[in-house]
Each structure stands twice: as structure tokens, then as C-alpha cells.
Amino acid sequence: MPFISSASELSWLNVASHLDPRFGGIAKMLPEFCAAVSDSGRCTASLLGFCEEGERSSLCGQAFIAAETISPGKFAWLTGARRKLLSGKLAGFDGVHIHGLWEEHTFAAVRAARTAGKPYIVSAHGMLEPWALRNKRWKKVIYSWLTERQNLSGAACLHALTEAEAKDYRRYGVKVPIAIIPNGVHVNEGATQEPFLEAFPALRGQRLVLFLGRVHHKKGLDLLVDAWKTVAAGTADAHLVIAGPDFENTRACIERRIQELGIGASVTFTGMLQSGLKWSALAACELFVLPSYSEGLSVSVLEALGMQKPVIVTDACNISEVRERGCGWVTTPEVTPIAAALHEFLRTPRTVASEMGRRGGTLVKERFSWDTIGTQTRAVYRWVAGGAKPLGVRMVWE
């Protein structure tokens, strides 16, 4: 059962499909998000994950309500098992915050909130972007008609990470009020490159370009390796590091492409890096690159910026501040502009690149502090639960 402090005015339950960091963005971000909301004062944000057996999680000391495990492939929401599970947990909460779309946890949590008479908030986390909607399009068209559009339309509020995501909600046809609050990040500024270089000694002395995230087709790794061929042909000491867990057998596809291109000597796959090695890899690299076709707001990009590294991102990453603040390069998700940005970085004097990185670090401290995000979210929770309109929060009312 959740811990609900007697000093708390509010208590909200956050629901997600997974909490294991290997599932990427939401699972990585959500424990810190709940901690930030709880630390903002007079509010407890608890966390429930629809985890499969064997999943692990890092919960930042937050109360964790363990969902019963149901084997993959069983449509649990059809039996009502998870809906009943949630319904029994909601009595002590003022509302439910649901993270992610197109999965059974959203269906179950919405139905449970309605049954219990609790307001709910939905965060799409990039899952309504045009690219995301085109992926498995017909399944999503059917599911939208059956349930997802109703789920969003019945929310008390929608949470958008960016202005672009707020537009995605409206494009989808939902008129519910929207709170625009970005992801946050805690930066390990004391991390050094040595642990990573000790783990991968062949990379010592190389100019490292780092991709850090799920090895998944939506991340644009096909574009990156094709662009990298032109780099490998002309820069002997440049080395691409691809760090992250494999999804949907994407790594095998990318490895085959690397072999076809003949660039294997300048590319290293590390697999998923645990927390210490992840920060060490960020300390060791000279450049971070995320050539995604679709993102909500990437935590990995924020971590790289916070570590004062220049970045190359696509416009699909929704971090326009990279261009506006001179922290790196923003391109379209295409091979030629990504290659051009890589070459431009490699020609950039290190003093200039260092200044770009410094600006990125300043940006993260100013805009993506968990303290600010926790306070803003608490204000939205209080408003949804019947309080005053949230001050200091960018809201879209119509």
C-alpha cells in the first residue's frame, strides 16, 4: 500500500506500463518525477507499474505499489483483472496521473478512475506525434475509435512536455485543458570518463560521439550509421558509441547495415549502461547525437546538455532551445543533414565546442530543474482536485 503522509494535502497515484529502465524514457523519468512532486511539499506522488515478472526498477525512495504480474500476451484488461486491482487502490488518492498511451495500463487506469469517481490526468509522452501515429497506424485508428480518444476526452487535464505536444493533442481532436511542463533531469556533474574508458579501453584516445537510448527503429539509428560512413572515411580518430538496450531486434538490423557499409572498426555497441557507466560515457564523449524520427522530450538529451556536451538532435526531438541557445545542431531526420552536422562538429575548435556545452549546462539548470517541475505539477494536481487555477504553469485552455 502507498505511504500517505499525514502532512500531505494531496495524494496522487502515477500509473505506467513499466518501471524497468531498459524500457526507456517513461520508466527512467517517472521515479524522479514522483520524487520531485513529493519533495515540493504537501503532496505525495506514488507510483504503480504494470510490471512483468522479473522487471526491476530504481524508485528514488518513493512509495511503490506493486501491481500483480500478468504474463505477456494475456489481454488482462479484457478480464478486468487490472481494472479491479486499480479500483481497490484508489480510495486514498485525490487523482490518477496516467503516463503513456496505446497500452492496457491506460485503459485499466481510466476505467478504475471513473469507477472510483477520481479525476485523472494523461501524459502522452510523444505518443501522439505524427510519426508515432503512423507507426502501426491501422491498429491505432481502430483503438482510437474504440477507446483512446474517449480516454483523453474524459481527462480533467492533459500533460504536454512541449508546445509541439500540446498541438498534437489538439490535432488529435481533444479539447481538454493542457498543462505544458517539461521533463527534468538530475545531472551527475562529478562523473569522470575513467570508469567508461576502463570498461572499453579500445576507445581511449578516440573522439567519441555518443548515442544513448533504446536501440529502437524510431531513434533513427539507420540514419546515423549511414551518415557515419562519411565521417569514418575522413576522420581516423572519430568513433561512434551506441549505448542502450535492444528493442524489436533493431540492433541486429543496424549491425548488418554497419557491416554492409564497412564501418565496423569505428562503431562500438556497449549494450545498456548502468547509472555509473552511463554518466561516465557522457563525461567521455565529445558529442551526443539523437537522430530520432519521433520523441516526446528525451531525458538522454537533457542529461547530455546538463553534462555540458554539444548535441545533434532532429527537430522531432522537440528541443528548439538547442538551436536558440547555441547548444548544438538541430536537423531534419535525414542522412545528409545529419552527416553535415557531424562534419561541422568535427571541424569546430574545441574551445567553441566547450562554450556550446557550457550554454547547454546553463539551459538545463534554468529550464529543466526537477524542483521547478515538481512545484508546477503540484499546482496542477491541486487545481484538478478542486483548487485554484495553477499559477506559473503554461496552460492551453482551448
C-alpha positions in Angstrom: 0.0 0.0 0.0 1.2 3.5 -0.6 2.6 5.7 2.2 0.5 8.7 2.6 1.9 11.4 4.9 -0.4 12.9 7.4 1.1 16.3 6.5 0.1 16.0 2.8 -2.8 17.9 1.5 -2.8 15.9 -1.7 -2.1 12.3 -2.7 -1.9 11.3 -6.4 -1.2 7.9 -8.0 1.0 7.8 -11.1 0.5 4.8 -13.4 2.8 3.5 -16.1 3.2 0.3 -18.1 6.8 -0.4 -16.9 9.4 0.8 -14.4 12.4 -1.1 -15.6 15.0 1.4 -17.0 15.5 -0.8 -20.1 12.1 0.3 -21.3 13.4 3.8 -21.8 12.0 7.3 -21.3 9.0 7.0 -19.1 10.5 4.3 -16.9 13.6 6.3 -16.4 11.9 9.6 -15.8 8.9 8.7 -13.6 10.5 7.8 -10.3 12.3 11.1 -10.3 9.1 12.9 -11.4 7.3 11.4 -8.4 10.1 12.3 -6.1 10.1 15.9 -7.3 6.3 16.3 -6.8 6.6 14.8 -3.3 9.6 17.0 -2.4 7.6 20.1 -3.5 5.7 19.9 -0.2 2.2 19.0 1.0 1.8 16.4 -1.8 2.5 12.7 -2.1 3.0 11.2 -5.6 3.0 7.4 -5.5 3.8 5.1 -8.3 2.3 2.0 -9.8 3.8 0.0 -12.6 2.1 -2.8 -14.6 5.4 -4.7 -14.4 6.0 -8.2 -15.8 7.7 -10.7 -13.6 11.5 -10.1 -13.4 11.4 -6.4 -14.0 13.5 -4.2 -11.8 13.2 -0.6 -11.0 15.0 2.3 -9.3 12.4 4.2 -7.4 14.3 7.1 -5.7 12.8 6.1 -2.3 9.2 6.6 -3.5 6.3 4.5 -2.2 5.8 1.7 -4.7 2.5 -0.1 -5.1 3.4 -3.4 -6.8 0.9 -4.4 -9.5 0.2 -8.1 -9.8 2.2 -9.7 -12.6 0.3 -11.0 -15.6 2.1 -12.9 -18.3 2.7 -11.1 -21.6 0.2 -12.0 -24.3 -2.8 -12.3 -22.0 -5.2 -9.4 -22.6 -5.7 -8.7 -18.9 -7.9 -5.7 -19.4 -10.5 -7.9 -21.1 -10.8 -10.0 -17.9 -10.9 -6.8 -15.8 -8.1 -8.1 -13.5 -6.0 -4.9 -13.6 -9.0 -2.7 -13.5 -10.1 -4.4 -10.3 -6.6 -4.1 -9.0 -6.5 -0.4 -9.5 -10.1 0.2 -8.3 -9.1 -1.3 -4.9 -6.2 1.1 -4.6 -7.7 4.4 -5.3 -9.7 5.2 -2.2 -6.8 7.2 -0.6 -5.9 9.2 -3.6 -7.1 12.6 -4.9 -6.5 11.7 -8.5 -4.7 9.4 -11.0 -1.9 10.5 -13.4 -1.6 8.1 -16.3 1.7 8.0 -18.4 1.6 6.8 -21.9 -1.0 5.6 -24.5 -1.9 2.6 -26.6 -1.4 0.1 -23.8 -3.6 -1.7 -21.3 -2.5 0.3 -18.3 -4.2 3.4 -19.8 -7.4 1.5 -20.4 -7.4 0.0 -16.9 -6.4 3.2 -15.1 -9.1 5.3 -16.8 -11.8 2.7 -16.1 -10.7 2.4 -12.5 -10.6 6.2 -12.0 -14.1 6.6 -13.4 -15.4 3.7 -11.3 -13.9 5.3 -8.2 -15.1 8.9 -9.1 -11.5 10.2 -9.3 -10.2 12.8 -11.7 -7.4 11.8 -14.0 -4.6 13.4 -16.0 -3.0 11.8 -19.1 0.6 12.3 -20.3 1.1 11.2 -23.9 4.9 11.3 -23.8 5.2 11.8 -27.5 2.8 9.0 -28.4 0.6 11.3 -30.4 3.3 12.7 -32.7 2.6 12.2 -36.4 5.4 9.7 -36.8 4.1 7.7 -33.8 0.6 7.7 -35.1 1.7 6.4 -38.5 3.6 3.5 -36.8 1.1 0.6 -36.6 -1.4 3.1 -38.0 -4.4 0.8 -38.5 -4.2 -0.7 -35.1 -4.2 2.8 -33.6 -7.0 4.0 -35.8 -9.2 1.2 -34.5 -8.1 1.6 -30.9 -8.7 5.4 -31.1 -12.2 4.8 -32.2 -12.9 2.1 -29.6 -11.3 3.8 -26.5 -8.3 6.1 -26.7 -10.0 9.2 -27.9 -12.6 8.8 -25.2 -9.9 8.2 -22.6 -8.3 11.5 -23.5 -11.5 13.4 -23.8 -12.6 12.3 -20.3 -9.4 13.6 -18.6 -9.6 16.5 -16.3 -6.3 17.8 -17.8 -3.7 16.7 -20.3 0.0 17.0 -19.6 2.3 18.0 -22.5 6.1 18.0 -22.4 6.4 20.7 -25.1 4.4 23.2 -27.1 4.6 20.8 -30.0 2.9 18.1 -27.9 0.1 20.4 -26.9 -0.5 20.9 -30.7 -0.5 17.1 -31.1 -3.4 16.8 -28.6 -5.4 19.4 -30.5 -4.6 17.8 -33.8 -5.9 14.6 -32.4 -9.2 16.4 -31.7 -9.1 16.6 -27.9 -10.2 19.9 -26.3 -9.4 19.3 -22.7 -7.1 21.9 -20.9 -3.4 21.2 -21.3 -0.6 21.9 -18.8 2.8 22.2 -20.5 5.5 21.0 -18.1 8.8 19.5 -19.5 10.8 16.6 -18.2 13.5 17.3 -15.7 16.9 15.9 -15.0 19.4 15.4 -12.2 22.9 15.7 -13.6 25.9 13.8 -12.1 28.4 16.7 -12.6 31.1 14.8 -10.7 31.2 11.9 -13.2 34.5 11.3 -14.9 35.4 9.4 -18.1 37.7 6.8 -16.4 35.2 4.1 -15.5 33.8 4.1 -19.0 37.3 4.0 -20.6 38.4 1.3 -18.2 35.4 -0.8 -19.3 36.1 -0.1 -23.0 39.8 0.5 -23.2 40.0 0.4 -27.0 38.1 3.7 -27.0 40.8 5.6 -25.2 42.2 8.4 -27.3 39.3 8.4 -29.7 36.9 11.3 -30.3 33.8 9.8 -29.1 30.3 10.5 -30.5 27.7 9.0 -28.2 24.1 7.7 -28.9 22.5 6.8 -25.6 19.0 5.4 -25.6 16.9 2.4 -26.6 18.2 0.7 -29.7 14.9 1.1 -31.5 13.9 1.9 -35.1 12.2 5.2 -34.1 15.5 6.5 -32.8 16.9 6.9 -36.3 20.0 4.7 -35.9 19.6 3.7 -39.6 20.1 7.4 -40.5 23.0 7.7 -38.1 25.1 4.8 -39.4 24.6 5.9 -43.0 25.7 9.4 -42.0 28.6 8.0 -40.1 30.1 6.3 -43.2 31.2 9.7 -44.5 32.7 10.5 -41.1 34.6 7.2 -40.8 36.0 7.7 -44.3 37.6 11.1 -43.4 38.3 11.2 -39.7 40.5 8.4 -38.4 40.1 9.1 -34.7 36.3 9.6 -34.6 34.4 6.7 -33.0 30.6 6.2 -32.7 29.4 4.6 -29.5 25.8 3.2 -29.5 24.7 2.6 -25.9 21.4 1.2 -24.9 19.2 -1.9 -24.7 18.0 -3.6 -27.8 14.3 -3.4 -28.8 12.5 -5.4 -31.5 15.7 -6.8 -32.8 16.8 -3.4 -34.1 20.4 -3.9 -33.1 20.8 -6.9 -35.5 19.4 -4.8 -38.3 21.8 -1.9 -37.6 24.8 -4.3 -37.2 24.0 -5.7 -40.6 23.9 -2.2 -42.1 27.2 -1.4 -40.4 28.8 -4.5 -42.0 27.4 -3.6 -45.4 28.9 -0.1 -45.1 32.3 -1.4 -43.9 32.4 0.9 -40.9 32.6 -1.7 -38.1 36.0 -0.6 -36.9 34.7 2.8 -35.9 31.4 1.8 -34.2 31.0 0.2 -30.8 27.8 -1.2 -29.2 28.0 -1.2 -25.4 24.6 -2.6 -24.5 22.7 -0.9 -21.7 24.9 1.1 -19.4 24.0 1.2 -15.7 23.9 4.5 -13.9 27.6 5.0 -13.1 28.8 3.9 -16.5 26.1 6.0 -18.3 27.3 9.2 -16.7 30.9 8.2 -17.3 30.1 7.7 -21.0 28.6 11.1 -21.1 31.7 12.5 -19.5 33.9 10.7 -22.0 32.1 11.8 -25.2 32.8 15.0 -27.1 29.3 15.0 -28.8 25.9 13.5 -28.1 23.6 12.6 -31.0 20.0 11.6 -31.1 18.6 11.4 -34.7 15.1 10.3 -33.8 12.1 10.2 -36.1 9.8 10.8 -33.0 10.3 11.8 -29.4 8.3 13.4 -26.6 11.2 15.1 -24.7 14.3 13.0 -24.4 15.8 12.6 -21.0 19.1 11.5 -22.5 19.4 14.8 -24.5 18.7 16.7 -21.3 21.4 14.6 -19.5 23.9 15.3 -22.2 23.2 19.0 -22.2 23.4 19.0 -18.4 26.9 17.4 -18.7 27.9 20.3 -20.9 28.1 18.3 -24.2 27.2 19.8 -27.6 24.4 17.8 -29.2 23.0 16.9 -32.6 19.2 16.3 -32.5 16.5 16.2 -35.0 13.5 18.6 -35.0 11.4 15.6 -33.9 13.2 15.8 -30.6 11.2 19.0 -29.8 14.2 20.8 -28.1 14.2 24.0 -30.1 16.4 25.6 -27.4 19.4 23.7 -28.8 19.3 26.0 -31.8 18.1 29.1 -30.0 20.7 28.9 -27.3 23.6 27.6 -29.5 24.0 24.3 -27.7 24.4 22.2 -30.9 22.7 21.4 -34.1 19.0 20.7 -35.0 18.5 18.8 -38.3 15.7 17.0 -40.1 15.7 13.2 -39.7 17.6 12.6 -42.9 21.1 11.2 -43.7 22.5 14.2 -45.5 21.8 16.9 -42.8 22.9 14.6 -40.0 26.2 13.9 -41.8 26.7 17.6 -42.4 26.2 18.4 -38.7 28.7 15.6 -37.7 31.3 17.0 -40.1 30.7 20.6 -38.8 31.2 19.5 -35.2 34.4 17.7 -36.1 35.7 20.9 -37.7 34.6 23.0 -34.7 37.5 24.2 -32.5 37.4 22.5 -29.1 37.1 25.9 -27.4 34.0 26.7 -29.4 32.5 23.3 -28.7 33.2 23.7 -25.0 31.3 27.0 -25.0 28.4 25.3 -26.7 28.4 22.7 -23.9 28.5 25.4 -21.2 25.4 27.0 -22.7 23.7 23.6 -22.6 24.5 23.2 -19.0 23.1 26.6 -18.2 19.9 25.8 -20.2 19.3 22.7 -18.2 19.7 24.5 -14.9 17.3 27.2 -15.9 14.6 25.3 -17.7 14.7 21.6 -16.6 15.1 21.7 -12.9 13.1 19.0 -11.1 12.4 21.5 -8.3 10.5 23.7 -10.7 8.8 20.8 -12.4 7.6 19.3 -9.1 6.2 22.7 -7.9 4.3 23.2 -11.2 2.9 19.7 -11.2 1.7 20.0 -7.6 -0.1 23.2 -8.7 -1.9 21.3 -11.5 -2.8 18.4 -9.1 -4.3 20.9 -6.7 -6.3 22.6 -9.4 -7.6 19.3 -10.8 -8.6 18.2 -7.3 -10.7 21.4 -6.9 -8.3 24.2 -6.0 -7.4 27.4 -7.7 -6.1 27.6 -11.3 -2.3 26.8 -11.4 -0.1 29.8 -11.3 3.3 29.7 -13.0 2.3 26.9 -15.4 1.9 27.3 -19.1 -1.7 26.3 -19.7 -3.6 25.8 -23.0 -7.3 26.2 -22.3 -8.9 25.9 -25.7 
